[in-house]
C-alpha cells in the first residue's frame, strides 16, 4: 500500500536547524512530485516547498526562501526538507505530500510531524 511517512519533527530553539525526511514505501515515486505543506496554529495551511520528479525544479514559499531546501532521492524513495534559521513562525505541523504536479491540494498526504520553535 502506497504511503508517505514523515519523520524529524520536534522542539528546536530559534535560529536552529531541523531536517525532515519523508519515506514513500510502495509509492511510484518517479511519477510524482513531492511537496511539503504546513499548518501553523490559527493559520491556513500553506505549501512550503515543492520539487518536481523529472527536472528537479523547486519552488519555495516567500517566507522560507533562502532558509529551507527541498530535495529528493528517487533511488531510495525519500524526500527531505532541510530547514535553517528557524523562527517561532515556522511552528506547526508539517506534511509530506505527493501528486502528479505541484498543486494546492495534493492527492496523497502523510500523517504530519510537529515542529515547535521555541526557546
N, C-alpha and C positions, 0 to 999 in steps of 0.2 A: 504494500500500500504506500503510495507516494505521500511523503510528509516533509514538513520543514520543522526543524528544531533549533531554537536559538540557545546560546549559552554565552556567559561572560558578564552578566549584569552584576550589580552590587552597589556598595556605597563608595564614593570617591570624593576626595576633597577638591574644592575649586582649584582650577589650574592643572589638575591631574589628567592622566590619560586612562583610556579603557579600550579594550578591543572586544568586539562581539564576533562570534562565529555562528554560522548557520549551516547545519548539516542537512543534506537533502537526499537521504537514502531512498532508493526506489523511484527517484524522480528523473524524468527525461531531461536532465539538466541542460544539455546542449541546445534544447529547443526553447528555453525560457530565459527571459531577462530576470534579474533579481533586483529587488529594491528593499530599502529599509524605510519603515514608517515609524512614527512615534505619536504617542498620545500623552500629552502633558496634562497635569491636573487643571481642570477648568478651561481647557483649550480644545479646539478642534484637532482631530487627527491630521497629521501632515506628512507628506513624503519628505524624507530626509535626503535620500540619495537613490539613484538607480544606475545600474550598469547593464549594458546590452550583452547578449550572449555571443554575437558574431564579431563585431568590430571592437567590443570592449569600450564603447563610448560611455561616458559617465555624465551624470547630471547631479547637481547639489542644490539644496535649498540655500538661499542667500544667507540664512542665519548660521550655516555650518561651513560655508566655503572657506577654504584655506585652513580649516581645523580638522575636518573629517576626510577620510579617504576610504572609498569603497573598492573592493576587489573580489575576484572570484577565481576558483581553480576548477576547471572542468574535469580534470583527471580524478580529483578526489571528491567532486560534487560538494564543494564547500564555498560559502560566501563569507566575506568579512567586512567589518566596519571598524576602522581604526579611528578613535576619537581622541583628539588632543585639546588641551586648553579648555577643559570642560568648565562650564559655569552653571549656577543653580537653574538657569532657564533651560538647560538640557535635561533636567529631571523628567522622568516619565517612563512609560512602558514602550519598549522598542520591539518592533515586529519585523521579522524577515518575511518577504513575500515573493511570489513568482507569477509571471504571466507571459504572454507572448510579446507584449510591448510594455513600455513604461506607461503606466496609467494611474488615474486617481484611485481606482478601486480594484486592485489586483484580484485575481481569482483565488489564489492559494495564499494562506496565511499560516505562520507559525503561531504558537500559543502566546508568545511575547516574553520579554525578560525586563525586569525592573532595573532602572538606574536612578540612583539618588545622588545628587551632587550637593554636598553639604560639609561644612567644617564641624 
